[in-house]
Amino acid sequence: MKDSIVDFGLFDPEKLLFDRAHIEQYNAHRYEMSLLDGIVFEDIANVRAVAVHIAQPDAFWVRGHFPNFAVMPGVLICEAAAQLCCYIAARAQLFDNIIVGLGAIEEVRFRAPVRPGDHMVVMLEKTRFRHNIMVSGRFQCFVNQQLTAEGAVKGVAMGKSD
């Protein structure tokens, strides 16, 4: 396996630095679409972070994706990475009071399923940015330190937030 974006020795995935309420100060996502349960590591200077998502057994996707073998949809795994990108970009002040939306996902590979009850660790580091225009980052997702997904996301400015 390639090296992780953040060494697992630098954080405890069970110990939140910041909870969902804190994340929602920076991200516009709410209700079912708020996919980050907490931040367990952040490095503002290098614009990288680690978040956790707990795949709840009663999540909206469990019943239908797939019956009798629930697997978290890949699009939601990518969305969790995109939300982490938005969060750390806001914390690093790469955008000024702007809502950032998903502009692209690239080179995504799914390596193992994320199932109900799993604690998915999402890592992201900035690779490029243009102030108030876009931010790109590479991401990795893990369950029990096993790589489940990796790729790149791009966040683009959608407009001023209220």
C-alpha positions in Angstrom: 0.0 0.0 0.0 1.2 3.5 -0.7 1.9 5.8 2.2 -1.1 7.4 3.8 -1.5 11.2 3.5 -1.3 11.5 7.3 0.6 8.9 9.3 -1.8 7.0 11.6 0.5 7.6 14.5 -0.3 11.3 14.4 -3.9 11.0 15.5 -6.4 8.8 17.3 -9.5 8.1 15.1 -11.6 7.6 18.3 -10.6 11.1 19.7 -12.4 14.0 18.0 -10.7 17.3 18.0 -13.9 18.9 16.5 -17.4 17.6 16.3 -20.1 17.9 13.6 -21.3 21.2 15.1 -17.8 22.7 14.6 -17.7 21.3 11.0 -21.0 22.9 10.2 -19.5 26.3 11.1 -17.4 25.9 7.9 -19.5 23.6 5.7 -23.0 24.2 4.4 -24.0 20.5 4.4 -26.8 19.5 6.7 -29.0 16.5 7.7 -28.4 13.3 5.6 -25.8 15.1 3.5 -23.6 16.1 6.4 -21.1 13.2 6.1 -18.3 14.1 8.5 -18.9 13.1 12.1 -15.7 14.7 13.4 -12.2 16.0 12.7 -9.4 14.0 14.3 -6.4 15.8 12.8 -5.8 19.0 11.0 -2.7 20.8 9.7 -3.8 24.2 8.7 -0.3 25.3 7.5 -0.1 22.4 5.0 -3.9 22.3 4.3 -4.5 18.7 5.2 -6.9 17.0 7.5 -8.4 13.8 8.7 -12.1 13.2 9.4 -14.2 10.3 10.5 -17.5 9.1 9.1 -19.5 6.5 11.0 -21.5 4.4 8.5 -24.7 4.2 10.5 -26.8 1.0 10.2 -29.9 3.2 9.6 -28.3 5.5 7.0 -30.6 6.3 4.1 -28.6 4.2 1.6 -28.5 1.0 3.7 -31.9 -0.4 2.7 -31.4 -0.2 -1.0 -27.7 -0.3 -1.7 -27.7 -3.3 -1.7 -30.4 -5.3 0.1 -28.8 -8.1 2.2 -25.3 -6.7 1.5 -25.3 -3.0 2.3 -22.3 -1.1 0.8 -21.8 2.6 1.1 -22.2 4.2 -2.4 -19.0 5.3 -3.9 -20.5 8.7 -4.7 -21.1 9.2 -0.9 -17.5 8.2 -0.2 -16.3 10.8 -2.7 -18.8 13.3 -1.2 -17.3 12.8 2.2 -13.8 13.6 0.8 -15.2 16.6 -1.0 -16.7 17.8 2.3 -13.3 17.4 4.0 -11.8 19.4 1.2 -14.4 22.2 1.7 -13.8 22.1 5.5 -10.0 22.4 5.4 -10.0 25.0 2.7 -12.3 27.1 4.8 -10.2 26.6 7.9 -7.1 27.6 6.0 -9.0 30.6 4.6 -8.5 29.8 1.0 -12.0 31.2 0.3 -13.6 34.4 1.7 -17.2 33.6 2.8 -17.9 31.5 -0.3 -19.8 28.3 -0.6 -17.6 25.7 -2.3 -19.2 22.9 -4.3 -17.9 19.8 -5.9 -16.3 20.6 -9.3 -14.7 17.3 -10.2 -13.7 13.9 -9.0 -10.8 12.3 -10.8 -8.7 9.1 -10.7 -11.0 7.5 -8.1 -10.3 3.9 -7.2 -12.4 1.8 -4.8 -10.3 -0.8 -3.0 -12.7 -2.3 -0.4 -16.3 -1.8 0.7 -17.5 0.5 3.5 -20.3 -1.3 5.3 -22.8 -0.2 8.0 -21.1 0.1 11.4 -17.7 0.9 9.8 -15.7 3.9 11.0 -14.3 5.4 7.8 -11.3 7.6 8.1 -11.0 10.2 5.4 -7.7 12.0 4.7 -7.2 14.9 2.4 -4.3 17.2 1.4 -4.5 20.2 -0.8 -2.6 19.9 -4.1 -3.6 23.2 -5.8 -5.7 26.2 -5.2 -6.7 29.6 -6.6 -7.9 32.0 -3.9 -11.7 32.3 -4.0 -11.9 30.2 -7.2 -11.0 26.6 -6.7 -9.1 24.1 -4.5 -7.9 20.6 -5.5 -6.9 17.8 -3.2 -6.0 14.2 -3.1 -7.9 11.9 -0.7 -7.7 8.5 0.8 -10.3 6.6 2.8 -9.6 3.8 5.2 -11.5 1.3 7.4 -9.4 -0.3 10.1 -6.3 1.2 8.4 -7.2 -0.7 5.1 -7.4 1.6 2.1 -11.0 1.6 0.8 -10.9 4.5 -1.7 -8.5 7.1 -3.1 -8.7 9.8 -5.7 -8.7 13.5 -6.3 -11.5 16.1 -5.7 -11.8 19.7 -6.9 -14.0 22.3 -5.0 -15.1 25.4 -6.9 -16.6 28.6 -5.7 -20.4 28.7 -6.2 -21.2 32.0 -4.6 -21.2 34.0 -1.4 -22.6 32.4 1.7 -25.0 34.2 4.0 
